[in-house]
Amino acid sequence: MVYLVAIILCLSIALLLNKGIKGIEKKVFRGFPLILVSFVLQIIIFSEGFFNSNYRYLTPYIYITSLLMLLIVILLNLKYRGMKISLIGFLSNLIVIIANGGYMPQDISKLQMIGKLDKVEMLTKFGRYYNGVIMSEKTKLNFLGDIIAPTFLKPYASVHSIGDIILLIGLCYFIFEFLRKES
């Protein structure tokens, strides 16, 4: 939710500063259909119905596939500085997710701190919930996991990784860059 609000805010400010979308007329963005397919795959695997189905075991495979699609989009658009920044954050997340078998390590104490008690309960009960796994000494690269808890954003906060923050900065930079009019 916080990501969506931040992206909408960046987009709104970029549109105001650039007085519209005239800046995109001669710019090319490649791979947009892959974003849509990845988005649909993630909607499916992050649904209660899928989590409660016999196919839940496919979650890490579908999740990594969707992330690889997004990586292709970033790589196709590296001519934009914002995408170069996004790549750093994205790879940080991808590396920790792959190292942990398709799951992002999540710090239970940080989830409790921001009031995500339902998520804590599900992680505790199942060990894994959606794309998350309980962070422990057994999970790898925990410093790249979900460890940042912006408590000032309660009740809308969630726990983020450093990769999430870098990725968001890169995407906002890209939005400004993409909408900027060429002189």
Secondary structure, 3 states (H helix, E strand, C coil): CHHHHHHHHHHHHHHHHCCCCHHHCCCCCCCHHHHHHHHHHHHHHCCHHHHCCCCHHHHHHHHHHHHHHHHHHHHHCCCCHHHHHHHHHHHHHHHHHHHCCCCEEECHHHHHHCCCHHHHHHHHHHCEECCEEECCCCCCCHHHCECECCHHHCCCCCCECHHHHHHHHHHHHHHHHHHCCCC
